[in-house]
């Protein structure tokens, strides 16, 4: 009974709770229904009200146009309040357009104060309301400007309308109410305009102008008219001028306006009057003063990111080119801000493609996001950046250096005439020339005496840092920069003179000390040296032999001797003293690979610059001597010490062989080469020992078919067998063995005879050059069946001769030996420089085109080469479609290089590759890397030096 009572009670309580919850839910439903109904009624009511207001506005605007200009300002004010009350940009765009036209029309009325819309600002009751309204209207104009596309005709008209609204009500100059007696009101009205402009700035006025300018100018054909561009730029300047060039307004002006792609270019073309306004306010100087501060410059760059930082930099450079007087006075600040901007961009320049990088047409691979909308403006931006390395700015920046005079000697320097291979020693002639070199210019030897902490040195160092930073940042236009810096013939020699004057004693010691000091001053001095090396290397690379040896453009030959001596010592010290921690490499081509492992970035870049310039001079000297005998050797490096270090596998000795083998005498390098071959033979088991004999390959050769039998029996041998012992047995035409046992003598005879036959020009595998008759692969050798296999066989035979130390009389053309060494893969290689070794007359004809003063198009040349091939005239196009492209003054340099490359590479590309493949199957590329082109010829054919009778008597 007790249990039943408890159950009934719980059931009753539960029922009561459920009933209560249902009542609460019902009440909530009723409340929600009432609220929804209220919202719906409110919405319908607002919609009806809005519809009524819009109908009233439409009726207002439908009034007769003749009377529209006579509507009072108060009527316009009231209708504007109603429109702004319910304004929606998509629904009311046409109504807003009409409102703006009514307002502007009212401002144009003559002698009708009640019609002028601005007259309401004088009403005590309406002043604040009018200011609020005009701020709202003008910001609505900005919102429309942000969305409009000025390339569309209808939108361009609206852009003009809304810009006119902004121009009219942010300046009092057009207000008719202030004429005559109203002039006393101008200060108060100016204050109102400043108030309006401040409001717009807070809302993002400069961002709106940036969008408009970018849309209208960052395109193949700018679509902003002169009036539109003038109005937009005037609006941008007003806040800055009104604030008396406050830093708070200069910063957004730089970020949003001066970063518009090629803005100054468009202003100078479309509306140069605006640039006059900039100049009248000395804006460039104010920009320099603001940005030379490191923190402010960093803030601007971080706001813009890399792409737009380049745009800002381009506009500043263009302004600087238009205001040389300001640059002369503000050189230090201008150089500082440009360097900071480039350094900011440089942080994001990447060496390779990855998922985190984007391609930029000026910066290369870039680890920040790239605004591809700027691509269409990049040609104009690049053109602006070119002002940096243009002659006017270089003259301003390097004025201290260029103003100095170099003492000249009237006696001409002696120059060695060009010889086919330039392997004969030059003694008395060059020795006399070198002894006189000190009097040719007073800058040949480091003299020292100039303090490195002086203002003059610091200025030049900062400028060199700027240009060196531009070379490492603007990677895709690096060649343009180098070409610009080398345009003035006297800049580089005077920069070298300046370098020689630095420090207490000048020269090598100062820069070696800089390598061990991690100070900012040392980095700047090394940057100066890097810039000098990069520019000089570029200059010598593009100059031909006539310009270097006869005209001696920029550098006298004696200066090149002194510079090369400095570079040779500097590079040697960097390697031998372990200053640059390179990684030894055994790869074959290109000849010089600069690994980045374990190397400090700045030191490695310095080594690349100095070593690159050194090797360009060395290779030039190998082709045609300008330095005295033994000039490249290091007297303080004993070959015995180097060999001991190589035996101990010391890294610095390996690096000497890899990067500057020319510091070791040639005869010692030949001994080292033979030692390498001997060690490989021992490793491969090709040397007879007391415990084992090497495998011997026997071949039988018919004397009457020596070439055919040798080719058939040797081409199938493995690489190991070709390097091993090969015994030759000659038989006559009847198959009878000739008497004699081959103890290498018969094989030597066979090898010499094979090489003599394959290199005979009558066979047409090889041709001889005109003049000195040196050998290179014949372009028409393809008439032979399996000609590429023949060339590979020839390469193996030549390699076998060198491998066994058998001297063969095969004089090769210098350009072909360069390809055998892999020099043609180097970025410093120039086909034009090698062309004389193929055809000196053809080279003279090509270089005469380079010097032709008239219109080269008159010669009727095309980018093609006509050749007589076995009685038929064959036209080779240097580029696709080249026979239809005329040679002009603009492309004549390209024509010269294309022609040289075609004659020496393209025509014999396959033959050369096959021969090199066969040669390198026997001779490792790293073995021959330590020889120059003439030295490789001596390795193949022996030394043709004169016999010293005194040595024979001993």
Buried (B, 14 or more C-beta within 10 A) or exposed (E): EEEEEEEEEEEEEEEEEEEEEEEEEEEEEEEEEEEEEEEEEEEEEEEEEBEEBBEEBEEBBEEEEEEBBBBBBBBBBEBBEBBBEBBEEEEBBEBBBBBBBBBBBBBEBEEBEBBBBBBBBBBEEBBEEBBEBBBBBBBBBBBBBBEBEBBEEEBBEBBBBBBBBBBBBBBBEEBBBBEEEBEEBBEEBBEBBBEBBBBBBEBBBBBBBBBBBBBBBBBEEBBBBEEBBBBBBBBBBBBBEBBEBEEEBBBBBBBBBBBBBBBBBBBBEBBEEBBEBBBEBEBBBBBBBBBBBEEBBBBBBEBBBBBBBBBBBBBBBBBBBBBEEBBEEBBBBBBBBBBBBBBBBBEBBBEEEEEEBBEBBBBBBBBBEBBEEBBBBBEBBBEBBBBBBBEEBBBBBBEBBBEEEBEEBEEEBBBBEBEBBBBBEBEEBBEEBBEBBEEBBBBBBBBBEBEBEEEEBBBBBBBBBBBBBBBBBBBBBBEBBBBBBBEBEBBBBBBBBBBBBBBEEBBBBBBBEBBEEEEEBBBBBBBBBBBBBBBBBBBBBBBBBBBBBEEBBBBBBBBBBBBBBBBBBBBBBBBBEEBBBBBBBEEBBBBBBBEEEEBBEBBBBBBBBBBBBBBBBBBBBBBBBBBBEEBBBBEEBEBEEBBEBBEEEEBBBBBBBBBBBBBBBBEBBBBBBBEBBEEBBEEBBBBEEEEEEBEEBEBEBBEEEBBEBBBEBBBEBEEEBBBBBBBBBBBEEEEEEEEEEBEBEBBBBBBBBBBBBBBEEEBBBBBBBEEBEBBBBBBBBEEBEEBBBBBBBBBBBBBBBBBBEBBBEBBBBBBBBBBBBBBBEBEBBBBBBBBBBBBBEBBEEBBEBBEEEEEBEEEEBBBBBEBEEEEEEEEBBBBEEBBEBEBEEEBBEEBBBBBBBBBBBBBBBBBBBBBBBBBBBBBBBBBBBBBBBBBBBBBBBEBEEEEEEEEEEE
